[in-house]
Amino acid sequence: MNTEYQAAVNYAEQTFKWSENLIEYGMPMYSMFRMSVSAMYFTHPYEDPENLLSQNGMTQFDPSPSMVRKPVMDLYTPKSDLRYTFNLGATPTRPTAEPGSIMLSLGGSYQWNPAGIKLSEVYLMAAECYARKSDKENAMKYVNDVRKNRIITKYYTDFTATDAADAMRIVREERKRELLFTSNGFFDMRRFCTEFNETLTREVDGKTYTLKPDSHLLTFPFPVSAMQNSNLIQNSK
């Protein structure tokens, strides 16, 4: 993303005489710039070296439109994180949306990779493995190798971890940022809830709802069509 961002900045500066400062803070320049730089990044999925396997979701427009909840939005730093610049923050949210959420809405020419696998996912797998081995230095090396391509260079600083538990926390948060709107979110929620005995909570209209580690809602169901054509019995564990 940094390569595409800098190319777009150079083009805007040379062609429109926009300064990078104006691009970052000016409207409507920022909105126009955001659309152009997003198009540069998302319109060549099969040539993109980051995509080890490029695959659409349910339709070619997936995952648009979708809402990003506030707890996930709060993980991004809008000024410096290009995942925010490229994907979020410029589309008006729905009036009925959860407070603090942002709508992701991509144009028809954008090609998200919700069902494939990206090189960054492999790096984050390696980071998690090192964190589990209490090797926080190598865990952070792989996390930071991803972040160097996602954070605007002039704002970038390495993440550091105090211990293995802190390294795992950083890896988990980076997975939420990097693997937005892929199946990884569900499976990460399930495996971490189970492993760390975490209960998730959400407050809606003053009422708190909980999702416990043993909840059947964390079970990935067999499709009805699969059960109709086999002896499979629906998952309950």
ROPA-725855 format. One record per residue: x, y, z of N, C-alpha, C, O in turn. Coordinates in steps of 0.001 Angstrom, whole numbers, plus 500000, padded with zeros to 6 digits. Example, Ala and Ser with C-alpha at 12.3 -4.5 7.8 and 13.67 -1.06 7.14 Angstrom:
BEGIN
[r [513190; 494310; 507800]; [512300; 495500; 507800]; [513200; 496700; 507800]; [514236; 496681; 508465]]
[r [512850; 497750; 507080]; [513670; 498940; 507140]; [512900; 500030; 507870]; [513409; 501138; 508039]]
END
This chain:
BEGIN
[r [500820; 498794; 500000]; [500000; 500000; 500000]; [500857; 501260; 500000]; [500488; 502260; 499383]]
[r [501991; 501222; 500683]; [502852; 502397; 500718]; [503354; 502767; 499337]; [503471; 503947; 499008]]
[r [503654; 501748; 498516]; [504123; 502007; 497151]; [503051; 502723; 496342]; [503332; 503707; 495658]]
[r [501813; 502222; 496426]; [500708; 502828; 495683]; [500385; 504229; 496214]; [500082; 505145; 495451]]
[r [500457; 504368; 497532]; [500165; 505665; 498143]; [501164; 506719; 497674]; [500769; 507817; 497281]]
[r [502455; 506391; 497713]; [503466; 507364; 497332]; [503372; 507707; 495852]; [503594; 508854; 495465]]
[r [503045; 506718; 495022]; [502865; 506990; 493593]; [501704; 507953; 493378]; [501782; 508854; 492543]]
[r [500617; 507755; 494142]; [499457; 508643; 494014]; [499780; 510042; 494519]; [499351; 511028; 493920]]
[r [500536; 510143; 495620]; [500942; 511451; 496137]; [501782; 512190; 495095]; [501558; 513371; 494831]]
[r [502746; 511489; 494511]; [503609; 512113; 493503]; [502793; 512604; 492312]; [503028; 513695; 491792]]
[r [501832; 511784; 491885]; [500996; 512155; 490744]; [500155; 513394; 491074]; [500049; 514316; 490266]]
[r [499558; 513401; 492274]; [498716; 514529; 492669]; [499535; 515809; 492799]; [499073; 516887; 492425]]
[r [500738; 515690; 493325]; [501591; 516864; 493485]; [502016; 517426; 492122]; [502029; 518641; 491920]]
[r [502362; 516529; 491193]; [502862; 516968; 489895]; [501741; 517446; 488972]; [501912; 518413; 488229]]
[r [500592; 516766; 489022]; [499510; 517048; 488082]; [498584; 518151; 488581]; [498217; 519052; 487827]]
[r [498209; 518073; 489861]; [497231; 519021; 490401]; [497861; 520060; 491325]; [497178; 520961; 491814]]
[r [499160; 519930; 491559]; [499873; 520838; 492465]; [499334; 520764; 493889]; [499383; 521744; 494632]]
[r [498819; 519592; 494263]; [498372; 519391; 495640]; [499574; 519033; 496490]; [500420; 518242; 496071]]
[r [499657; 519596; 497656]; [500696; 519184; 498588]; [500211; 517953; 499349]; [499007; 517721; 499450]]
[r [501128; 517174; 499877]; [500719; 516005; 500656]; [499932; 516431; 501889]; [499023; 515724; 502326]]
[r [500280; 517583; 502447]; [499544; 518078; 503605]; [498090; 518366; 503241]; [497189; 518082; 504030]]
[r [497856; 518921; 502066]; [496490; 519201; 501613]; [495737; 517904; 501366]; [494546; 517804; 501659]]
[r [496438; 516910; 500826]; [495806; 515613; 500591]; [495355; 514992; 501911]; [494271; 514415; 501995]]
[r [496187; 515112; 502933]; [495874; 514497; 504223]; [494725; 515188; 504929]; [493908; 514529; 505572]]
[r [494650; 516505; 504819]; [493698; 517245; 505637]; [492628; 518001; 504861]; [491642; 518448; 505447]]
[r [492808; 518149; 503552]; [491875; 518971; 502789]; [490716; 518186; 502209]; [490881; 517042; 501785]]
[r [489557; 518793; 502189]; [488383; 518243; 501531]; [487922; 519273; 500511]; [487942; 520465; 500816]]
[r [487506; 518868; 499308]; [487279; 517482; 498879]; [488515; 516793; 498301]; [488407; 515687; 497773]]
[r [489693; 517433; 498392]; [490887; 516841; 497805]; [491150; 515442; 498364]; [491494; 514519; 497627]]
[r [490981; 515305; 499678]; [491255; 514010; 500293]; [490326; 512936; 499747]; [490763; 511824; 499452]]
[r [489044; 513267; 499611]; [488083; 512291; 499110]; [488436; 511861; 497690]; [488384; 510674; 497366]]
[r [488796; 512830; 496839]; [489176; 512510; 495466]; [490452; 511675; 495439]; [490568; 510713; 494680]]
[r [491400; 512063; 496278]; [492667; 511334; 496336]; [492435; 509908; 496823]; [493003; 508959; 496283]]
[r [491602; 509768; 497841]; [491325; 508450; 498407]; [490741; 507522; 497351]; [491154; 506366; 497251]]
[r [489794; 508004; 496567]; [489175; 507171; 495541]; [490194; 506728; 494497]; [490170; 505585; 494041]]
[r [491084; 507636; 494124]; [492057; 507288; 493082]; [493091; 506304; 493598]; [493461; 505368; 492888]]
[r [493564; 506499; 494820]; [494599; 505614; 495342]; [494017; 504237; 495661]; [494702; 503225; 495516]]
[r [492763; 504196; 496093]; [492114; 502908; 496333]; [491980; 502128; 495039]; [492207; 500919; 494998]]
[r [491606; 502841; 493978]; [491460; 502183; 492679]; [492789; 501627; 492196]; [492833; 500555; 491592]]
[r [493871; 502346; 492457]; [495195; 501869; 492055]; [495526; 500547; 492741]; [496115; 499650; 492138]]
[r [495140; 500444; 494003]; [495527; 499264; 494787]; [494616; 498065; 494526]; [495085; 496928; 494501]]
[r [493323; 498308; 494331]; [492351; 497217; 494326]; [491925; 496732; 492944]; [491078; 495843; 492856]]
[r [492472; 497274; 491872]; [491963; 496899; 490552]; [492869; 495939; 489790]; [492667; 495718; 488596]]
[r [493857; 495370; 490458]; [494724; 494412; 489769]; [495013; 493221; 490693]; [496170; 492957; 491022]]
[r [493962; 492505; 491111]; [494146; 491451; 492122]; [495020; 490292; 491672]; [495749; 489714; 492478]]
[r [494952; 489945; 490385]; [495676; 488755; 489939]; [497154; 489040; 489699]; [497969; 488117; 489679]]
[r [497506; 490314; 489518]; [498910; 490674; 489351]; [499542; 491101; 490672]; [500765; 491210; 490764]]
[r [498730; 491341; 491687]; [499235; 491834; 492967]; [500047; 490744; 493665]; [499499; 489686; 493974]]
[r [501334; 490973; 493922]; [502150; 489942; 494563]; [501717; 489622; 495987]; [502128; 488605; 496544]]
[r [500882; 490490; 496589]; [500388; 490198; 497935]; [499336; 489088; 497918]; [499143; 488406; 498925]]
[r [498662; 488904; 496798]; [497602; 487907; 496723]; [498179; 486560; 496286]; [498472; 486354; 495108]]
[r [498340; 485653; 497240]; [498797; 484306; 496896]; [497674; 483523; 496224]; [497923; 482705; 495338]]
[r [496447; 483776; 496644]; [495253; 483223; 496013]; [494196; 484305; 496052]; [493809; 484756; 497130]]
[r [493726; 484727; 494896]; [492710; 485769; 494835]; [491368; 485129; 494537]; [491206; 484421; 493544]]
[r [490396; 485393; 495424]; [489089; 484760; 495258]; [488002; 485662; 495823]; [488122; 486177; 496935]]
[r [486942; 485847; 495046]; [485816; 486653; 495510]; [485037; 485930; 496590]; [485252; 484748; 496859]]
[r [484123; 486675; 497204]; [483229; 486079; 498177]; [481952; 485611; 497493]; [481999; 484931; 496468]]
[r [480802; 485983; 498071]; [479526; 485567; 497491]; [479307; 486182; 496109]; [478757; 485538; 495216]]
[r [479748; 487446; 495939]; [479632; 488114; 494646]; [480917; 488886; 494393]; [481785; 488963; 495263]]
[r [481034; 489457; 493204]; [482232; 490230; 492874]; [482321; 491509; 493674]; [483380; 492135; 493727]]
[r [481204; 491915; 494310]; [481196; 493155; 495078]; [481504; 492947; 496554]; [481683; 493922; 497284]]
[r [481569; 491691; 497011]; [481870; 491449; 498418]; [483204; 492094; 498791]; [484148; 492065; 498001]]
[r [483288; 492672; 499981]; [482306; 492656; 501066]; [481484; 493939; 501142]; [481075; 494330; 502236]]
[r [481230; 494603; 500020]; [480540; 495883; 500008]; [479037; 495698; 499803]; [478640; 494856; 498997]]
[r [478178; 496464; 500512]; [478551; 497331; 501630]; [478497; 496554; 502945]; [477650; 495677; 503113]]
[r [479380; 496867; 503858]; [479404; 496216; 505165]; [479776; 497254; 506213]; [480407; 498264; 505903]]
[r [479382; 496999; 507445]; [479677; 497913; 508535]; [480863; 497395; 509341]; [480962; 496202; 509625]]
[r [481748; 498298; 509701]; [482875; 497981; 510571]; [482555; 498531; 511948]; [482365; 499737; 512105]]
[r [482493; 497660; 512949]; [482081; 498076; 514289]; [483138; 498966; 514948]; [484322; 498906; 514614]]
[r [482677; 499794; 515894]; [483552; 500749; 516568]; [484763; 500085; 517227]; [485861; 500629; 517110]]
[r [484631; 498926; 517922]; [485827; 498326; 518531]; [486921; 498004; 517517]; [488107; 498051; 517846]]
[r [486525; 497677; 516279]; [487514; 497430; 515227]; [488026; 498754; 514679]; [489227; 498903; 514453]]
[r [487135; 499721; 514463]; [487551; 501032; 513967]; [488579; 501664; 514896]; [489507; 502332; 514441]]
[r [488411; 501452; 516196]; [489315; 502064; 517168]; [490722; 501487; 517098]; [491646; 502055; 517680]]
[r [490903; 500372; 516398]; [492234; 499781; 516251]; [493068; 500513; 515198]; [494293; 500393; 515183]]
[r [492405; 501273; 514315]; [493113; 501977; 513249]; [493490; 503387; 513693]; [492789; 504009; 514491]]
[r [494603; 503878; 513166]; [494978; 505284; 513329]; [494728; 505963; 511983]; [495531; 505807; 511063]]
[r [493635; 506712; 511849]; [493233; 507230; 510533]; [494314; 508019; 509818]; [494436; 507910; 508597]]
[r [495098; 508804; 510527]; [496084; 509671; 509890]; [497205; 508890; 509226]; [497753; 509333; 508217]]
[r [497554; 507728; 509780]; [498756; 507038; 509312]; [498512; 505675; 508695]; [499331; 505207; 507903]]
[r [497413; 505028; 509034]; [497186; 503656; 508575]; [496503; 503678; 507209]; [495372; 504146; 507076]]
[r [497202; 503169; 506204]; [496670; 503219; 504843]; [495483; 502289; 504653]; [494719; 502465; 503704]]
[r [495310; 501318; 505516]; [494115; 500482; 505429]; [492876; 501312; 505730]; [491801; 501033; 505200]]
[r [493012; 502311; 506559]; [491923; 503252; 506807]; [491766; 504194; 505618]; [490652; 504425; 505148]]
[r [492873; 504735; 505136]; [492824; 505665; 504005]; [492211; 505012; 502773]; [491386; 505622; 502092]]
[r [492608; 503775; 502485]; [492163; 503104; 501274]; [490719; 502627; 501377]; [489992; 502648; 500383]]
[r [490293; 502199; 502562]; [489046; 501446; 502677]; [487935; 502164; 503429]; [486759; 501940; 503142]]
[r [488278; 503014; 504379]; [487301; 503465; 505360]; [487304; 504984; 505482]; [488219; 505658; 505007]]
[r [486286; 505498; 506113]; [486332; 506878; 506552]; [485768; 507923; 505610]; [485579; 509063; 506035]]
[r [485487; 507599; 504352]; [484991; 508624; 503435]; [483528; 508425; 503055]; [482909; 509327; 502489]]
[r [482968; 507253; 503359]; [481588; 506958; 502995]; [480662; 507265; 504169]; [480912; 506792; 505277]]
[r [479589; 508051; 503956]; [478662; 508335; 505068]; [478090; 507042; 505633]; [477730; 506133; 504885]]
[r [478012; 506969; 506947]; [477485; 505767; 507578]; [475962; 505750; 507498]; [475338; 506772; 507216]]
[r [475371; 504590; 507746]; [473916; 504469; 507722]; [473312; 505105; 508974]; [473903; 505012; 510050]]
[r [472161; 505741; 508858]; [471558; 506367; 510044]; [471133; 505350; 511096]; [471008; 505695; 512271]]
[r [470911; 504109; 510691]; [470497; 503081; 511650]; [471680; 502261; 512159]; [471489; 501294; 512896]]
[r [472906; 502639; 511773]; [474084; 501857; 512138]; [474419; 502015; 513614]; [474036; 502993; 514256]]
[r [475134; 501041; 514131]; [475628; 501107; 515501]; [476518; 502342; 515657]; [477372; 502582; 514803]]
[r [476344; 503131; 516719]; [477156; 504341; 516910]; [478652; 504034; 516850]; [479138; 503088; 517470]]
[r [479364; 504857; 516091]; [480805; 504692; 515993]; [481259; 503774; 514880]; [482457; 503671; 514613]]
[r [480324; 503104; 514224]; [480702; 502198; 513134]; [480882; 502989; 511838]; [480391; 504109; 511700]]
[r [481596; 502381; 510898]; [481875; 502998; 509612]; [481497; 502018; 508508]; [481702; 500812; 508646]]
[r [480946; 502537; 507412]; [480564; 501665; 506311]; [481695; 501534; 505307]; [482267; 502527; 504856]]
[r [482005; 500301; 504969]; [482916; 500022; 503871]; [482073; 499885; 502613]; [481188; 499031; 502548]]
[r [482337; 500709; 501624]; [481558; 500660; 500392]; [482506; 500824; 499226]; [482998; 501923; 498971]]
[r [482767; 499739; 498515]; [483718; 499745; 497415]; [483001; 499857; 496084]; [481876; 499380; 495936]]
[r [483646; 500482; 495121]; [483083; 500571; 493785]; [483137; 499241; 493062]; [483842; 498324; 493483]]
[r [482399; 499140; 491984]; [482320; 497884; 491256]; [483636; 497421; 490660]; [483803; 496235; 490377]]
[r [484580; 498348; 490464]; [485861; 497965; 489873]; [486856; 497461; 490913]; [487903; 496920; 490558]]
[r [486532; 497637; 492202]; [487444; 497205; 493248]; [487372; 495693; 493396]; [486298; 495100; 493288]]
[r [488502; 495083; 493640]; [488547; 493640; 493801]; [489170; 493300; 495157]; [490382; 493115; 495271]]
[r [488317; 493221; 496181]; [488745; 492783; 497511]; [489097; 491300; 497415]; [488702; 490631; 496459]]
[r [489822; 490792; 498376]; [490199; 489380; 498368]; [489675; 488709; 499638]; [490465; 488310; 500494]]
[r [488345; 488580; 499772]; [487780; 488088; 501027]; [487885; 486586; 501227]; [487819; 486110; 502360]]
[r [488049; 485827; 500142]; [488019; 484369; 500274]; [489332; 483701; 499866]; [489444; 482475; 499882]]
[r [490325; 484518; 499500]; [491616; 483961; 499124]; [492600; 484028; 500272]; [492199; 484001; 501435]]
[r [493878; 484114; 499960]; [494895; 484235; 500994]; [495947; 485227; 500527]; [496386; 485193; 499378]]
[r [496346; 486113; 501437]; [497337; 487141; 501139]; [498648; 486815; 501841]; [498672; 486109; 502848]]
[r [499718; 487333; 501300]; [501030; 487117; 501898]; [501062; 487631; 503336]; [501716; 487044; 504198]]
[r [500353; 488727; 503588]; [500331; 489284; 504943]; [499738; 488302; 505940]; [500164; 488262; 507094]]
[r [498752; 487501; 505508]; [498179; 486496; 506399]; [499232; 485460; 506786]; [499283; 485023; 507936]]
[r [500065; 485072; 505834]; [501124; 484105; 506123]; [502129; 484704; 507106]; [502586; 484021; 508023]]
[r [502471; 485976; 506917]; [503380; 486646; 507851]; [502790; 486658; 509264]; [503506; 486448; 510243]]
[r [501490; 486904; 509361]; [500862; 486951; 510680]; [500738; 485558; 511292]; [500744; 485426; 512516]]
[r [500626; 484524; 510469]; [500703; 483153; 510984]; [502070; 482904; 511618]; [502169; 482357; 512717]]
[r [503129; 483316; 510902]; [504484; 483151; 511434]; [504647; 483932; 512736]; [505242; 483437; 513694]]
[r [504114; 485158; 512765]; [504211; 485979; 513977]; [503530; 485298; 515156]; [504055; 485300; 516270]]
[r [502363; 484718; 514911]; [501655; 484032; 515994]; [502434; 482815; 516481]; [502498; 482550; 517682]]
[r [503022; 482081; 515550]; [503811; 480905; 515938]; [504971; 481312; 516831]; [505234; 480659; 517841]]
[r [505667; 482380; 516471]; [506788; 482841; 517295]; [506306; 483341; 518649]; [506960; 483102; 519664]]
[r [505161; 484037; 518677]; [504624; 484500; 519954]; [504316; 483319; 520861]; [504549; 483384; 522068]]
[r [503795; 482241; 520290]; [503483; 481047; 521083]; [504749; 480348; 521585]; [504711; 479624; 522579]]
[r [505856; 480566; 520902]; [507140; 479998; 521333]; [507892; 480959; 522256]; [509058; 480732; 522581]]
[r [507221; 482030; 522673]; [507810; 483053; 523543]; [508990; 483774; 522897]; [509871; 484284; 523590]]
[r [508999; 483812; 521568]; [510035; 484532; 520826]; [509425; 485851; 520349]; [509027; 485987; 519192]]
[r [509363; 486820; 521268]; [508675; 488074; 520954]; [509401; 488892; 519890]; [508769; 489655; 519159]]
[r [510734; 488738; 519794]; [511482; 489501; 518793]; [511079; 489086; 517376]; [510787; 489940; 516539]]
[r [511061; 487784; 517107]; [510672; 487335; 515771]; [509190; 487553; 515514]; [508789; 487819; 514381]]
[r [508365; 487442; 516565]; [506935; 487719; 516403]; [506742; 489152; 515916]; [505966; 489403; 514994]]
[r [507454; 490090; 516543]; [507326; 491492; 516156]; [507967; 491764; 514802]; [507521; 492656; 514080]]
[r [509005; 491013; 514446]; [509619; 491192; 513130]; [508595; 490964; 512033]; [508502; 491762; 511100]]
[r [507814; 489874; 512131]; [506847; 489567; 511083]; [505656; 490527; 511107]; [505134; 490891; 510054]]
[r [505229; 490934; 512294]; [504167; 491936; 512376]; [504624; 493239; 511738]; [503891; 493846; 510956]]
[r [505830; 493664; 512072]; [506322; 494944; 511554]; [506620; 494894; 510063]; [506519; 495911; 509377]]
[r [506989; 493715; 509552]; [507174; 493582; 508099]; [505868; 493858; 507365]; [505879; 494413; 506266]]
[r [504731; 493472; 507969]; [503418; 493793; 507386]; [503138; 495282; 507530]; [502726; 495938; 506573]]
[r [503361; 495812; 508720]; [503002; 497204; 509009]; [503801; 498198; 508172]; [503303; 499276; 507849]]
[r [505035; 497845; 507820]; [505846; 498751; 506999]; [505207; 499002; 505641]; [505490; 500010; 504994]]
[r [504355; 498094; 505214]; [503637; 498255; 503945]; [502242; 498846; 504131]; [501518; 499056; 503157]]
[r [501868; 499112; 505372]; [500513; 499596; 505659]; [500486; 500975; 506301]; [499481; 501680; 506212]]
[r [501573; 501363; 506942]; [501625; 502650; 507635]; [502432; 503630; 506786]; [503511; 503290; 506302]]
[r [501910; 504850; 506603]; [502640; 505873; 505854]; [504032; 506020; 506455]; [504185; 506160; 507669]]
[r [505037; 505987; 505599]; [506426; 505866; 506045]; [506814; 506911; 507080]; [507481; 506584; 508061]]
[r [506414; 508150; 506883]; [506864; 509207; 507798]; [506241; 509080; 509193]; [506711; 509708; 510142]]
[r [505182; 508268; 509318]; [504560; 508063; 510623]; [504947; 506723; 511256]; [504566; 506432; 512390]]
[r [505692; 505926; 510527]; [505909; 504538; 510968]; [506915; 504440; 512115]; [507965; 505082; 512097]]
[r [506570; 503624; 513111]; [507499; 503183; 514153]; [507221; 501713; 514419]; [506081; 501260; 514313]]
[r [508263; 500969; 514765]; [508099; 499553; 515062]; [507231; 499329; 516285]; [507271; 500111; 517236]]
[r [506443; 498255; 516260]; [505813; 497754; 517474]; [506849; 496959; 518251]; [507681; 496273; 517656]]
[r [506807; 497046; 519563]; [507632; 496204; 520427]; [506736; 495540; 521454]; [505709; 496098; 521842]]
[r [507118; 494356; 521892]; [506336; 493601; 522878]; [507142; 493428; 524157]; [508351; 493198; 524115]]
[r [506473; 493538; 525275]; [507168; 493395; 526565]; [507419; 491935; 526907]; [508411; 491611; 527559]]
[r [506523; 491047; 526470]; [506676; 489621; 526734]; [505836; 488849; 525732]; [505234; 489440; 524835]]
[r [505791; 487509; 525882]; [505070; 486670; 524922]; [503579; 486996; 524899]; [502964; 487003; 523832]]
[r [502990; 487266; 526071]; [501555; 487580; 526130]; [501257; 488884; 525399]; [500244; 488997; 524710]]
[r [502137; 489862; 525551]; [501949; 491139; 524864]; [502128; 490956; 523363]; [501422; 491582; 522572]]
[r [503073; 490100; 522964]; [503267; 489813; 521536]; [502010; 489183; 520949]; [501614; 489525; 519835]]
[r [501374; 488266; 521683]; [500151; 487640; 521202]; [499037; 488670; 521074]; [498267; 488633; 520114]]
[r [498945; 489581; 522023]; [497937; 490641; 521936]; [498135; 491476; 520672]; [497171; 491773; 519966]]
[r [499370; 491850; 520389]; [499664; 492667; 519215]; [499337; 491906; 517937]; [498776; 492472; 516999]]
[r [499688; 490626; 517900]; [499386; 489800; 516722]; [497877; 489728; 516503]; [497405; 489873; 515375]]
[r [497125; 489504; 517570]; [495673; 489395; 517448]; [495060; 490690; 516930]; [494174; 490658; 516077]]
[r [495520; 491816; 517432]; [494982; 493099; 516981]; [495348; 493364; 515523]; [494547; 493905; 514760]]
[r [496573; 492975; 515142]; [496979; 493195; 513755]; [496182; 492318; 512803]; [495892; 492726; 511678]]
[r [495830; 491125; 513241]; [494981; 490256; 512413]; [493613; 490915; 512187]; [493060; 490821; 511091]]
[r [493074; 491566; 513192]; [491782; 492241; 513031]; [491878; 493373; 512023]; [490961; 493586; 511230]]
[r [492987; 494097; 512055]; [493157; 495206; 511114]; [493408; 494697; 509696]; [492788; 495161; 508738]]
[r [494315; 493749; 509578]; [494773; 493319; 508263]; [493793; 492395; 507565]; [493658; 492462; 506344]]
[r [493108; 491540; 508300]; [492252; 490508; 507700]; [490779; 490876; 507798]; [489915; 490010; 507934]]
[r [490508; 492175; 507726]; [489136; 492679; 507810]; [488272; 492076; 506710]; [488686; 491999; 505554]]
[r [487067; 491649; 507082]; [486088; 491082; 506149]; [486611; 489859; 505403]; [486431; 489727; 504192]]
[r [487253; 488981; 506137]; [487574; 487647; 505640]; [487045; 486660; 506660]; [486630; 487055; 507749]]
[r [487055; 485376; 506320]; [486553; 484368; 507257]; [487434; 484239; 508490]; [487025; 483639; 509484]]
[r [488646; 484800; 508433]; [489550; 484711; 509579]; [488938; 485310; 510841]; [489200; 484835; 511946]]
[r [488119; 486358; 510678]; [487529; 487000; 511842]; [486713; 486032; 512675]; [486841; 485997; 513899]]
[r [485863; 485237; 512007]; [485025; 484274; 512726]; [485875; 483191; 513379]; [485691; 482872; 514554]]
[r [486794; 482635; 512621]; [487583; 481533; 513159]; [488540; 482001; 514253]; [488802; 481258; 515199]]
[r [489063; 483218; 514138]; [489888; 483766; 515215]; [489051; 483939; 516479]; [489500; 483611; 517577]]
[r [487834; 484456; 516319]; [486963; 484645; 517465]; [486701; 483317; 518159]; [486750; 483224; 519385]]
[r [486422; 482293; 517364]; [486133; 480987; 517947]; [487350; 480399; 518654]; [487254; 479973; 519805]]
[r [488487; 480374; 517976]; [489632; 479680; 518564]; [490199; 480419; 519765]; [490652; 479784; 520717]]
[r [490185; 481759; 519742]; [490713; 482490; 520878]; [489751; 482478; 522057]; [490185; 482418; 523207]]
[r [488445; 482533; 521785]; [487470; 482415; 522871]; [487649; 481079; 523599]; [487611; 481018; 524828]]
[r [487845; 480020; 522822]; [488001; 478697; 523408]; [489336; 478573; 524144]; [489384; 478108; 525283]]
[r [490408; 478990; 523490]; [491744; 478814; 524074]; [491937; 479631; 525344]; [492491; 479138; 526326]]
[r [491481; 480878; 525325]; [491720; 481773; 526454]; [490489; 481942; 527347]; [490478; 482780; 528248]]
[r [489448; 481134; 527089]; [488221; 481159; 527888]; [487658; 482582; 527983]; [487340; 483074; 529066]]
[r [487547; 483223; 526819]; [487067; 484599; 526763]; [485563; 484643; 526508]; [485047; 483896; 525677]]
[r [484875; 485505; 527214]; [483460; 485758; 526976]; [483327; 487132; 526329]; [483765; 488134; 526893]]
[r [482725; 487176; 525155]; [482540; 488434; 524445]; [481236; 489089; 524888]; [480251; 488401; 525157]]
[r [481231; 490404; 524962]; [480024; 491134; 525371]; [479723; 492242; 524382]; [480624; 492792; 523748]]
[r [478449; 492560; 524260]; [478023; 493694; 523436]; [476808; 494318; 524106]; [475887; 493618; 524528]]
[r [476818; 495647; 524199]; [475706; 496363; 524805]; [474868; 497007; 523709]; [475384; 497757; 522880]]
[r [473570; 496707; 523710]; [472631; 497259; 522741]; [471430; 497816; 523496]; [470748; 497097; 524226]]
[r [471185; 499117; 523304]; [470051; 499788; 523954]; [470025; 499534; 525460]; [468972; 499273; 526041]]
[r [471203; 499617; 526079]; [471285; 499475; 527526]; [471286; 498048; 528038]; [471396; 497826; 529244]]
[r [471164; 497066; 527134]; [471165; 495669; 527552]; [472450; 495005; 527077]; [472874; 495202; 525938]]
[r [473076; 494210; 527962]; [474341; 493566; 527649]; [474107; 492123; 527206]; [473452; 491347; 527901]]
[r [474648; 491778; 526045]; [474570; 490424; 525521]; [475956; 489785; 525608]; [476968; 490457; 525410]]
[r [475995; 488488; 525905]; [477268; 487795; 526063]; [477356; 486608; 525112]; [476351; 485991; 524760]]
[r [478581; 486311; 524710]; [478862; 485147; 523893]; [479945; 484358; 524620]; [481106; 484765; 524649]]
[r [479560; 483233; 525202]; [480489; 482443; 526000]; [481256; 481449; 525120]; [480811; 481111; 524023]]
[r [482409; 480984; 525610]; [483247; 480088; 524793]; [482552; 478803; 524364]; [482902; 478222; 523336]]
[r [481557; 478348; 525154]; [480873; 477094; 524810]; [479568; 477326; 524039]; [478778; 476398; 523868]]
[r [479339; 478562; 523574]; [478099; 478866; 522862]; [478053; 478168; 521508]; [479062; 478085; 520808]]
[r [476860; 477661; 521142]; [476696; 477039; 519834]; [476828; 478067; 518701]; [477007; 477691; 517542]]
[r [476738; 479368; 519036]; [476878; 480401; 518012]; [478308; 480489; 517484]; [478550; 481110; 516449]]
[r [479248; 479877; 518183]; [480624; 479827; 517716]; [480898; 478585; 516868]; [482025; 478346; 516435]]
[r [479856; 477809; 516643]; [479992; 476597; 515833]; [479711; 476911; 514373]; [478690; 477515; 514043]]
[r [480607; 476505; 513518]; [480421; 476728; 512080]; [479480; 475655; 511551]; [479850; 474481; 511566]]
[r [478293; 475995; 511087]; [477298; 474975; 510725]; [477568; 474326; 509384]; [478152; 474928; 508483]]
[r [477126; 473072; 509272]; [477123; 472425; 507961]; [476010; 473042; 507121]; [474934; 473306; 507659]]
[r [476216; 473283; 505839]; [475142; 473791; 504978]; [473985; 472795; 504910]; [474196; 471582; 504949]]
[r [472779; 473310; 504810]; [471594; 472451; 504721]; [471708; 471513; 503525]; [471357; 470337; 503622]]
[r [472198; 472029; 502398]; [472304; 471198; 501194]; [473263; 470030; 501409]; [473063; 468950; 500854]]
[r [474305; 470247; 502215]; [475256; 469163; 502482]; [474596; 468058; 503306]; [474846; 466873; 503085]]
[r [473765; 468450; 504242]; [473085; 467440; 505074]; [472023; 466694; 504269]; [471776; 465512; 504509]]
[r [471400; 467377; 503322]; [470376; 466733; 502510]; [470952; 465688; 501568]; [470240; 464791; 501115]]
[r [472224; 465804; 501277]; [472856; 464883; 500333]; [473890; 463978; 500994]; [474774; 463447; 500321]]
[r [473782; 463798; 502322]; [474746; 462971; 503034]; [474135; 462525; 504358]; [472965; 462786; 504637]]
[r [474937; 461856; 505157]; [474515; 461438; 506494]; [474989; 462384; 507569]; [474942; 462041; 508750]]
[r [475443; 463559; 507199]; [475920; 464544; 508184]; [474790; 464949; 509124]; [473638; 465095; 508714]]
[r [475144; 465125; 510381]; [474220; 465654; 511378]; [474772; 467025; 511792]; [475979; 467193; 511972]]
[r [473880; 467984; 511938]; [474308; 469360; 512208]; [475226; 469434; 513412]; [475006; 468773; 514427]]
[r [476266; 470258; 513279]; [477194; 470503; 514382]; [476474; 471079; 515583]; [475570; 471902; 515439]]
[r [476876; 470646; 516771]; [476344; 471253; 517988]; [477456; 471511; 518997]; [477187; 472010; 520089]]
[r [478703; 471180; 518653]; [479823; 471336; 519581]; [480935; 472096; 518893]; [481981; 472340; 519496]]
END
